[in-house]
């Protein structure tokens, strides 16, 4: 993730490489539709009241969704398909750093699925436009606290769909669950069996373990340097830095990894195969909401709104919870149809309490994101 032009231009080679910076200018252009030309409503941060759009049937129709792997599955957009719309085209990113850098480099999509902490970054690129929430019939049923996190200046730039934690999965036959801390990820006693995700959030987790005085999302240069050096010191304990979550699951199952940076889906998908526990650390678990953002120049404006409506349906939320263990923003999801162990493990019955301090530290915009990325690059290079 690069929030400044200079950071974008110096992105490291490999999967985060791109040809050149291209700010995606906001604008109208040929955007999307309905059954007739309409004036887009301003309700909920919609388009300008004077802006007209062509009908839905005049749109190209094949929606390009830039997604996390695993979010292309049809149960997430079943109601969209049921209306006879063409199947979306999916492409995938490993993390939001990659997605943002490729977008800055000119990569095009209709909708993208980042965390709420990056709404400002996409806005700064001129890459996105607000949704017209009056076109999303499920919007009134969505968690207002989560949806507020997707707003800028009162406009809904992200439809928050799902939420979860960046906690720790441990093998309970090798790590003591009562420790209940991010310290698992740096523990010398677990040397050779720790797995980090490729994300600067490892620096935030180090900050929580070290008890730095500054805000972990906006650390002082001194605190960030301390966290970077701590991670470099503890890197010797790693089994690997993962980018493929399914490989991480396999490493946990096979006993190669005893503690890993993990989202809730790791526990849901390994709990029947190995002695594991999902840890929401005592320091406060890092929490995230993520959802759909709309490209400023999309030609599939109304198809995108139909797709967002499919993602926000309660039956979609139930599928997300049962298969990934993530929370969902629709408050009408029937939790009686969810394994009680999953509800307990992730606090799905009290999303407000479990996503609030001190239990959780919700993702937010990082004004020094480029400095965090540089520090993380130094950790990986060490």
WOJO-V843833 format. One record per backbone hydrogen bond with DSSP energy under -1.0 kcal/mol. CO is the residue of the C=O (numbers start at 1). NH is the residue of the N-H. Records with the same first field share a line. If there is no record, write none. Layout:
CO=NH / NH
This chain:
4=8
5=9
6=10
8=11
14=17
23=25
29=31
34=56
38=53
42=45
48=51
51=40
55=58
56=59
61=63
63=89
64=110 / 111
65=91
66=113
67=93
68=71
73=76
74=77
77=81
78=82
80=85
81=84
89=65
91=67
95=99
96=100
97=101
98=102
99=103
100=104
101=105
102=107
103=106
104=22
110=295
111=66
112=293
114=291
115=118
116=119
118=122
119=123
120=124
121=125
122=127
123=126
127=296
132=135
133=136
136=139
138=141
139=142
141=331
143=147
144=148
147=150
148=151
150=157 / 158
152=155
155=152 / 157
156=131
159=292
161=329
162=290
163=327
164=288
167=262
168=279
169=260
170=277
171=174 / 175
176=179
180=282
181=184
182=185
183=186
187=190
188=191
190=193
193=258 / 259
194=239 / 240
195=261
196=242
197=199
199=202
200=203
201=205
202=206
203=207
204=208
205=209
206=210
207=211 / 212
215=218
220=224
221=225
222=226
223=227
224=228
225=229
226=230
227=231
228=232
229=233
230=234
231=235
234=237
235=238
237=192
240=196
242=198
244=248
245=249
246=250
247=251
248=252
249=253
250=254
251=256 / 257
258=171
259=195
260=169
262=167
263=266
264=268
265=269
267=271
270=273 / 274
274=276
275=172
277=170
279=168
281=284
285=361
286=166
287=363
288=164
289=116
290=161 / 162
292=159
293=112
294=129
295=298
300=304
301=305
302=306
303=307
304=308
305=309
306=310
307=311
308=312
310=313
313=317
314=318
315=319
316=320
317=321
318=322
319=323
320=324
321=325
327=163
329=143
330=333
333=335
334=337
335=338
339=342 / 343
340=344
341=345
342=346
343=348
347=350
350=354
356=360
359=285
361=287
366=369
368=372
369=373
370=374
371=375
372=376
373=377
374=378
375=379
376=380
377=381
378=382
